[in-house]
Every structure is written in structure tokens, then in C-alpha cells.
Amino acid sequence: MKALHTSGTVSSIIFFTLLSTALLFSINAHLAARNFAQVQISLYNPHQLFDESYDILLLRINLLYGRNRGVSFLDIGTVNSAEDFAGLQGGIVNIVDDLAIGVQLGAVNYMHDFFGIQAGLVNINYELFGIQLGLFNYHTTRACGLQVGIIGTMGNIGYLGGSNAVQISGIFNSIEYSEHYKTTSLYRNYEKYYFKGAQISIILNKSDVNFSGAQVGFVNIADRISGVQIGIVNIARRMSGVQIGLINIIREGALPFFPIFNASMSM
């Protein structure tokens, strides 16, 4: 039995060694297939030192428009575009098609999957894990972090699930189901598609998803909410929590309307 156990252990070691070697060769081959440069200067793609298939490791300067497969560390210019990015990106327009880690500073910032800070007039991304600061902020699938907008913040909850975030704005905050998600048979699966956190706005907070947390503003509107609404007008279809305001409406609650204070425990 001991011999069999030893034989099995040796076989496992050989298997994982071969697997690790195969993965290492695969990674090396992948990296070897990519082109790298330390510094890039671009007038307008393709009029740049290195074509867009190159990964730029230290510095890229884009006088008008630059495009590369990947950029790391520092990327500055008028229009900065890359498939992947890690570092600091500063320009009038910043675009990252896939994964981005770091900071974007610009008038218009777009990242697909974003980990870090976006600061600009308009900030857009697919998935947000970090902070958005701007006049207007928007994410299209899910968020984990903070959105601060002078005008407003918007978010869609898509097929990837819910968000854990805080939305703060001067005029409005909105969180809703994506239009694509509304066409699926899972529409209004409230356990999976949710927003947990807070919406704070001077004028309007609106949620079309399963909301857990607090809405604070002049007008607060929620489809389903577990938590608190504080404002002049508070409206919910279903609620487990309390409303504090001049007009409080819980359409499917035990007390559909009551001024100053209203509560319900049905979700």
C-alpha cells in the first residue's frame, strides 16, 4: 500500500511539473509574440514611432491621437487610446477598450473594466471598481465604489449581477436594469440583480432594481427598497423600511400613503 501511495505521489508531481512547464512555455510564447517599446511618440495613428501592435512600457506622448495594444506607466496627449492600460492617463479624451488599472484624467474618460480613479467632465465604463469624479458619470453593468457627479450619475445593472456603491450628485442619481437584460427571461430576479449602498442627491434619486440602503434627496423613487428614504417626496412600490418626508407613498404597503413618516416590512 505504501508503494502504491508513493507511486501516486510521484505521478502527481510529474503531472503538475509537466503542466507548469507547459503553462510557462505558453506564457513565454505569448509574450514573445508581442512587441515592446519603452517610449512612444505619436502625431496621429499610424504616424507614430511604433505601430499600434506595440506595448509601450514607460511613456507615450500623443500630439493628436495615439493608439497601441497596451500602455503602462504614463500616457499623455490629446486623444489617448489603448486596448489595455496601467498607470496614469491624462488627455482631452482617454479610451481603454479592455482592462484598465490606475488613473484617468481628462474631459472624456472611457474604460471597459476599470480599477482605479476616473476624473473628468464625463466618465464612462462597463464595470467600475473604484471612484468616478465628474460632471456626469455612467457605468453600464455593475459598480463597486463611489460615483460623484456635479450633474448626475447613472448606472445599469446587467447580466453580471449587482452593485455595491454610493452615488452622490447635485441633480440626479439613477440605477436601473440594462435594456439588454430586460429582454431576458431572468428580468427582475431581485436576489441577483441589486444595488447596495446609497443615493444622495439634491433633486432626484431613482432606482429600478432591488435597492438596499438609503436614498436621500428632494424626490426619492424606488421599485423595491430595503432601508430608508429621506426627502420631501418618497415613493416606493414595495418596501422593507421607513420613509421620512412630507409625502410618503408605498404603493403595495399596508399604508399606501402617509405624511411625515411611513413604514412597511413587506418586500
N, C-alpha and C positions, 0 to 999 in steps of 0.2 A: 504493500500500500504506500509505503514511504517512497519507494522508487517511482510509483505512478504519480504521486504528488510532485516529486522533484521534476519528473518529465514534463508535467503540465505547466509548472512554473517556468521551466526553460523555454517551452514552446511559447508561452505568453510573452516572455522577454524578447524572444526572437521576433514575434509578430509585431509588437509595439516598436521595436527598433527599426524594422523594415518600414512600418507605417510612418514613423517620424522621419526617416530618411527620404521617403517618397514625398512627404509634405515639404520638407526642406528644399528638395530639388525643384518642386513645383513653384515654391515661393521665389527661389533664386531665378528660375526661368522666367517667371512673371516680371520680376524687377529688371532682369537683363533685357527684356523686350521693350522696356520703357526708356525714353531718352531724358537725360537730366542736364540742367544748366544752372549755374549759380545766380546769374543776373540776366534779366531780360529788359530790353527797351523796345517799345512798340510805338510806331506812328499810327498805323491803322492796319489791323489784321487783314491780309497776310504780310504787310510791310513791317516786319519786326525781325529782330536778330535771330530768333529761333522760331520755327513754325509751331503751330498750336498743339502738336503732338507731344511737345516737351513739357516736363515738370520743372518748374522754377523753384529753387530751394531757398534763396535768401532775399532777393529783391526784384520786383518788377515795377517798371515805370511805364505808364500808358499815356502818351501825349493826347491821343484821341480815343482809341479803342484797342484794347489788348485782349487776346483770347489764348488760353493754354489749358492743357489737360489738368494740371494740378499746380497750385501755388502755395508756398508756405512762407511764413515769417512776415514779410512786408509787401503790400500790394497797393500802390498809389497811382492815381491818374484821373482821367475824365470818366471813361467807362471801363470798368474792370470786370472781366468775365472769366470764369473757370469752371471746370467740372467739379473739382474738389478744392477745398481751401482750409488752411490752418494758420492762424496768426492775426494780423491787423490789416484790414482792408479799408482804404479811405479814398473816396472819389465822389463825383456827382451821382453816378449810377454804379451800384455794385451788384453783380449777379453770380450766384453759385448754383449750378444745376443739381448737384447731388449733396454730398456731405460737407458741412462747414463747422469748424470749431474755432472760436475766437471772437473778434470784434469787427463789426461793420459800422463805418461812419460815412454817411452820405445823404444826399437828398432823397434818393430812392434806393432801398436795400431789399434784395430778394435772395433768400436761401431756401433750399429744399428741406433737408434735415439739418436743423440748426441747434448748436450747443454754444451758448455764449451771450453776447450783448449786441443788439441792433439799436442804433441811434440815428434818427433821420426824420425827414418830413413824412415819408411813407415807408413802412416796414411790412414786408410780406414774407411768409414762409409756410411750408407744408406742415412740418412738425416743429414745435417750439419747445426747447428745453433751456430756459434762460430768461432774459429780460428784453423787452421791446420798449423803447422810449421814442415817441414821435408825435406828430400831429394826428396821424391815423395809423393804426396797427391792425393786422389781419393775419390769422392763421387758418389753414384750410382743413386740418384733420384733428389734431389734438395739441394740447399745450400743458407744460409743467413749468410754472414760473410766474412772471409778473409782466403785465401789459399796462403801460401808462401812456395815455393819449390825450393831447390837448383837446382835439375834436372828438375822437371816439376810438373804440376798439371793437373788433368783430372777430368771431371765431365760428368755425363749423366743426361739428363732431362727425367724423367719418367712420369707415369700417374698422379702423384700428382701435376704436374704443373711446374712453373718456378723457377728461382733462382735470388736472389739479392746478388751479391757478387763481390769480387775483387780477381783476380788470378795474382800472381806475381811469376815469376820463372827465373832461369838462362838460361834454354834451350827452354822449350816449355810450352804452355798452350793450353788446348783443352776442348771444351764443345760441346756435341753432343746429339742426341736422343739415348735413350737406344734401344738395339736390340729388346727387347720385345715390346716397343712402336711402332717400325717401322712396326710391323705385324698387328697393329690395324687400323680400318677404320678412326681414327682421326689423322693419321700421317700428320704432317705438318700443324696442327692447330696452326698457329703462334701467335694468340692472347693469347692462354692459355699456350703454351709451349715456354718459353722465358728465356733469360739471360739478366739481367740489372746490369750494373756495369762497370768493366774494366778488360782488359787483358794486362799485362805488362811483356814483356819477351825480352831477348837479341836476341834470334833467331827466334822463331815461335809462333804466336798466331793463333788459328783456332777455328771457331765457325760454327756449323751446324744448330743452332737454330735461332730464331728471336732475334737478338742481339741489345741491346740499350746501348750505352755508347761509350767507347774508346778502341781501340786496338793500342798498342804502341810496336813496335818491328822491327826487321830486315825484316821479312816477316809476313804480316797480311792477313788472309784469312777468309772471312765470306760469308755465303749464303745470308742472308738478314740482313742489319745493318742500324740502325738509330743512327747517331753520327759521329765519326771521326776515321779515320785510319791514323796513322803516322808511316812511315817506309821507307825502301828502295824499297820494293815491296808491293803494296797494291792491293788486289783482292777481289771483291765482285760480287755476281750475281745481286742483287738488292740493292739499297742504297738510303737513305734519309740523306744526309750529305756531308762531304767533305773528300777527300783523299789528303794527303801531302806526296810526296815521289818521287823517281826517276822514278818508273814505277807505274802507277795508272790505274787499269782496273775495269770498272763497266760493266759487260757483257750485261746487259739489260738496260743500261742507255742511255741517249741521246747522250753522247760522250763515246763510249766504251773504248777508250784509250786516255790518255793524260799525258805527263810527268809533273813533279813538282807539279801540282795542278789539281784536277778533282773534280767534284761535280755532284750530282743528287738529285732530290726531289721525285723520284718515288719509292714506296715500294710495 
